[in-house]
Amino acid sequence: MTRIAIVGGTGELGLGLAARLANANAEIVIGSRDTSRAKEAALRSSTLTGRHVEGDGNLEAAVWCQVAILAIPELPSDETLLSLKPALDGKLVISPIVPMVIRNGLFSPGLDSGSAAERVASLLQTRVAAAFHTVPAARLLEVKKPLDYDVLVTAETKEVYAEVAALVSSIAGLRPLFAGPLRNSRLLETMTPALLNVGKLNGIKHPSIKVV
Ligand SMILES: NC(=O)c1ccc[n+]([C@@H]2O[C@H](COP(=O)([O-])OP(=O)(O)OC[C@H]3O[C@@H](n4cnc5c(N)ncnc54)[C@H](OP(=O)(O)O)[C@@H]3O)[C@@H](O)[C@H]2O)c1
């Protein structure tokens, strides 16, 4: 079983991914800056799925894992990322991070150029991919309900994409699609504010995507 750490897994996306991946037979540790918060979240996730999920500090989770999902808010500080660098050296790191701001009641991209995923890659210097930007956490948390979404993935090489694709497709109802190299991550990160605006302006709750 793959050992997956969800850094910042106490938030909605982390909890949702923990629940779905635990059901997909991965070993999961939810990470947090506060170990007791991680343990509470792990208990919540275990209760939700009936599968054992652990909780620990972000660093301990990063040391233990083979794959880390950075379910942390937009623009984590360099300090946050660099504190995990030695633990994540040589491992696969997946960024679902969406830099986003609200202007006049609507969502806009939070970066003028580049992407959170490229920044993560330049700081961590390991295998980094970007994925899950358009998967609504609220739907992941409805563990009894099926999903039916596409997950666009950027990764520097096809080999890294294949690793992420295997993880994405281990969750029933998610189809991975290759969206090109990491420099294309900005395109994925800006899809989320676009979708949220469409949802807000057209009364669609938890909008997501499927490519047809
Ligand atoms: N929510 C969604 O539907 C969704 C969908 C797709 C992508 N995303 C993206 O996925 C990421 C996580 O989303 P979320 O909604 O779960 O986020 P969130 O609830 O805002 O934050 C997740 C966790 O990050 C930790 N955190 C907060 N500030 C931090 C900091 N300065 N440094 C390090 N850790 C910090 C907190 O955990 P501790 O306090 O326990 O450390 C928090 O519970 C975001 O980048 C978001 O844009 C979200």
PDBQT file of the ligand as one rigid body, heavy atoms in Angstrom, charges set to zero:
ROOT
HETATM    1  N1  LIG A 301     -11.584  23.181  -0.566  1.00  0.00    +0.000 N 
HETATM    2  C1  LIG A 301     -11.685  22.758  -1.828  1.00  0.00    +0.000 C 
HETATM    3  O1  LIG A 301     -12.774  22.366  -2.313  1.00  0.00    +0.000 OA
HETATM    4  C2  LIG A 301     -10.462  22.745  -2.709  1.00  0.00    +0.000 A 
HETATM    5  C3  LIG A 301     -10.535  22.120  -3.965  1.00  0.00    +0.000 A 
HETATM    6  C4  LIG A 301      -9.393  22.091  -4.759  1.00  0.00    +0.000 A 
HETATM    7  C5  LIG A 301      -8.200  22.690  -4.332  1.00  0.00    +0.000 A 
HETATM    8  N2  LIG A 301      -8.168  23.311  -3.103  1.00  0.00    +0.000 N 
HETATM    9  C6  LIG A 301      -6.895  23.893  -2.672  1.00  0.00    +0.000 C 
HETATM   10  O2  LIG A 301      -6.323  22.943  -1.766  1.00  0.00    +0.000 OA
HETATM   11  C7  LIG A 301      -5.681  23.606  -0.672  1.00  0.00    +0.000 C 
HETATM   12  C8  LIG A 301      -6.344  23.168   0.638  1.00  0.00    +0.000 C 
HETATM   13  O3  LIG A 301      -7.706  23.547   0.612  1.00  0.00    +0.000 OA
HETATM   14  P1  LIG A 301      -8.566  23.642   1.956  1.00  0.00    +0.000 P 
HETATM   15  O4  LIG A 301      -9.870  24.229   1.589  1.00  0.00    +0.000 OA
HETATM   16  O5  LIG A 301      -8.536  22.330   2.654  1.00  0.00    +0.000 OA
HETATM   17  O6  LIG A 301      -7.675  24.718   2.750  1.00  0.00    +0.000 OA
HETATM   18  P2  LIG A 301      -7.770  25.276   4.232  1.00  0.00    +0.000 P 
HETATM   19  O7  LIG A 301      -8.872  24.606   4.966  1.00  0.00    +0.000 OA
HETATM   20  O8  LIG A 301      -7.769  26.763   4.141  1.00  0.00    +0.000 OA
HETATM   21  O9  LIG A 301      -6.357  24.874   4.859  1.00  0.00    +0.000 OA
HETATM   22  C9  LIG A 301      -5.968  23.531   5.026  1.00  0.00    +0.000 C 
HETATM   23  C10 LIG A 301      -5.033  23.416   6.215  1.00  0.00    +0.000 C 
HETATM   24  O10 LIG A 301      -3.803  24.087   5.970  1.00  0.00    +0.000 OA
HETATM   25  C11 LIG A 301      -3.196  24.386   7.217  1.00  0.00    +0.000 C 
HETATM   26  N3  LIG A 301      -2.665  25.754   7.166  1.00  0.00    +0.000 N 
HETATM   27  C12 LIG A 301      -3.343  26.926   7.257  1.00  0.00    +0.000 A 
HETATM   28  N4  LIG A 301      -2.503  27.979   7.143  1.00  0.00    +0.000 NA
HETATM   29  C13 LIG A 301      -1.263  27.445   6.996  1.00  0.00    +0.000 A 
HETATM   30  C14 LIG A 301       0.038  28.006   6.855  1.00  0.00    +0.000 A 
HETATM   31  N5  LIG A 301       0.239  29.335   6.819  1.00  0.00    +0.000 N 
HETATM   32  N6  LIG A 301       1.093  27.157   6.755  1.00  0.00    +0.000 NA
HETATM   33  C15 LIG A 301       0.920  25.815   6.777  1.00  0.00    +0.000 A 
HETATM   34  N7  LIG A 301      -0.281  25.226   6.918  1.00  0.00    +0.000 NA
HETATM   35  C16 LIG A 301      -1.350  26.030   7.013  1.00  0.00    +0.000 A 
HETATM   36  C17 LIG A 301      -4.283  24.267   8.286  1.00  0.00    +0.000 C 
HETATM   37  O11 LIG A 301      -3.993  23.089   9.034  1.00  0.00    +0.000 OA
HETATM   38  P3  LIG A 301      -3.337  23.139  10.498  1.00  0.00    +0.000 P 
HETATM   39  O12 LIG A 301      -3.762  24.440  11.124  1.00  0.00    +0.000 OA
HETATM   40  O13 LIG A 301      -3.961  21.953  11.151  1.00  0.00    +0.000 OA
HETATM   41  O14 LIG A 301      -1.869  23.032  10.273  1.00  0.00    +0.000 OA
HETATM   42  C18 LIG A 301      -5.558  24.053   7.485  1.00  0.00    +0.000 C 
HETATM   43  O15 LIG A 301      -6.486  23.198   8.139  1.00  0.00    +0.000 OA
HETATM   44  C19 LIG A 301      -5.815  25.109  -0.938  1.00  0.00    +0.000 C 
HETATM   45  O16 LIG A 301      -4.646  25.568  -1.570  1.00  0.00    +0.000 OA
HETATM   46  C20 LIG A 301      -7.015  25.204  -1.874  1.00  0.00    +0.000 C 
HETATM   47  O17 LIG A 301      -6.900  26.302  -2.739  1.00  0.00    +0.000 OA
HETATM   48  C21 LIG A 301      -9.267  23.330  -2.298  1.00  0.00    +0.000 A 
ENDROOT
TORSDOF 0
